């Protein structure tokens, strides 16, 4: 369990774009975090949160794609 104050150190948002969810990586750092909209971040109530990150650092590859949706 982690208090919101500690959890906030691991939450990433874009205050200038409160509806957007950022994309952040840390492939080469032994750290963890979650991305969410700034509106959701600001709406989190004080209290304890359960955090579960099930991952490993090992040799291999990661394939991913990116698509930008044009705004009209």
N, C-alpha and C positions, 0 to 999 in steps of 0.2 A: 504494500500500500504506500502511496505517495501523496503528500499534500499538494493542493493546487499550486502553491507558490513554487515548489520544486518541479512539478510537472510543467509549468509554464516555460522553464528553461529548455524544454525539449519540444515545444510546440512552435510551429512556424506559420506565419500568416503574412498578408500584405496589407498593412493598415491603410495605405493609399487607395487600395482596391478592395474594399471590405467584402465583396461577394466572390472574389476570385480565390482559388486554392493554388498556392505556389507549388512548384516542383523543385525539390531540393534533394541532392544526393550527398552521401559521405562514404563513398566506396572504400577509401583508404584510411578512414578514421574509425577507431573502435568507439563509436558513439551510437546513439539512437535518437529518433524523433518522429514526430507526426506532423503532417501539413493539414491545415484546415482553413476555412474562411475566417477572416478577422471577426465577422459578426458572431460566428459560433464560438470563437475563442473568448470574446468579451461576454458571452452569455453563460459561460461555465460557472456553476455555483461553487462557492467555497466548500471544502471538504476533502475527503480522501478518495483517491482513485486507484483502481487496480490496473497495472500495466503489465502486458505480456508481449514480449518480442521474441519470437521463435526463429532465430536465424543463425548462420554460422559464417565465419570468414575462412574461405578455403580457395585454393586455385580453381579456376574455371572461367566461364564466360557468362555474360549476361546480354541477351538480345532484347532490344525494346525499340519501339517506334514513337514518333511524335507527329501529331497532326494539328495544324493551326486552323481554327474555324474562322473564316472571314466575318467581320462584323459589318452589317450593311446599314 
